[in-house]
């Protein structure tokens, strides 16, 4: 099994030789986005219905993307609609724009 996994990884990386080169070696640094790193609670209304979420944000993939994991808080009312999502915020050097 380990050999199969190693073979798949080697074959996959061979298909995308430029992918590793496309990433900035120093990562992406933005003072505003850096303030989003951590775990925080979000509460409000979505389409008139109460929503209580917990968001955890961390830098991933050589500091190129901010991964945000959002989920209904464990202490949210049981009647509240359950929600879970993973968001990635990154910077496109070629287009000079942010992307989600």
C-alpha positions in Angstrom: 0.0 0.0 0.0 2.8 2.4 0.9 4.5 1.7 -2.4 1.3 2.3 -4.4 0.8 5.6 -2.6 4.4 6.7 -3.2 4.0 5.7 -6.9 0.8 7.7 -7.2 2.4 10.8 -5.6 5.4 10.6 -7.9 3.3 10.2 -11.0 1.0 13.0 -10.0 3.8 15.4 -9.4 5.3 14.4 -12.8 2.1 15.6 -14.5 2.4 19.1 -13.0 6.1 20.0 -13.2 5.4 23.7 -13.3 3.0 23.8 -10.4 5.7 23.9 -7.7 7.5 26.6 -9.7 4.4 28.8 -9.9 4.3 29.3 -6.2 6.1 32.2 -4.7 9.1 30.9 -2.7 8.3 33.4 0.1 4.6 33.0 0.2 2.0 35.7 0.2 2.0 38.3 3.0 -0.8 40.7 3.6 -1.2 42.5 7.0 -5.0 42.6 6.8 -5.3 39.0 5.9 -2.8 38.0 8.7 -5.4 39.4 11.2 -7.9 36.8 10.0 -5.6 33.9 11.3 -7.0 32.2 14.3 -10.3 30.9 15.6 -13.3 33.1 16.0 -17.0 33.0 16.5 -19.5 34.5 14.0 -23.1 35.2 14.9 -25.8 36.9 12.9 -28.7 36.3 10.6 -28.7 34.4 7.2 -31.9 35.0 5.3 -33.7 36.1 8.5 -32.6 33.0 10.4 -30.1 33.0 13.3 -26.6 31.6 12.5 -23.8 30.8 15.0 -20.6 29.6 13.4 -17.0 28.9 14.4 -14.3 29.9 11.9 -10.7 28.7 12.0 -8.3 30.3 9.6 -4.7 29.3 9.0 -2.0 29.8 6.3 -1.5 26.7 4.1 0.5 25.6 1.0 3.7 27.6 1.6 1.8 30.6 3.0 0.1 31.0 -0.4 -3.5 30.5 0.7 -5.5 31.2 3.8 -7.7 28.2 4.6 -10.9 29.1 6.5 -12.9 26.2 8.0 -16.4 27.3 9.0 -18.9 25.2 10.8 -22.0 25.6 12.9 -20.9 26.2 16.5 -21.4 23.2 18.9 -23.3 25.5 21.2 -25.8 26.7 18.5 -29.4 25.9 19.1 -30.4 22.4 17.9 -33.1 23.8 15.6 -30.5 25.9 13.7 -29.6 24.8 10.2 -26.2 23.0 10.2 -23.5 24.4 8.0 -19.9 23.4 7.1 -17.6 24.9 4.5 -13.9 25.2 3.7 -12.8 28.4 2.0 -9.5 29.3 0.4 -8.3 32.9 0.0 -5.2 33.3 -2.2 -3.4 35.8 -4.3 -2.9 35.3 -8.1 0.5 36.8 -8.9 -0.2 36.6 -12.7 -3.5 38.5 -12.5 -2.5 40.6 -9.5 -5.8 39.9 -7.8 -7.2 38.0 -4.8 -9.2 34.9 -5.4 -11.5 32.7 -3.4 
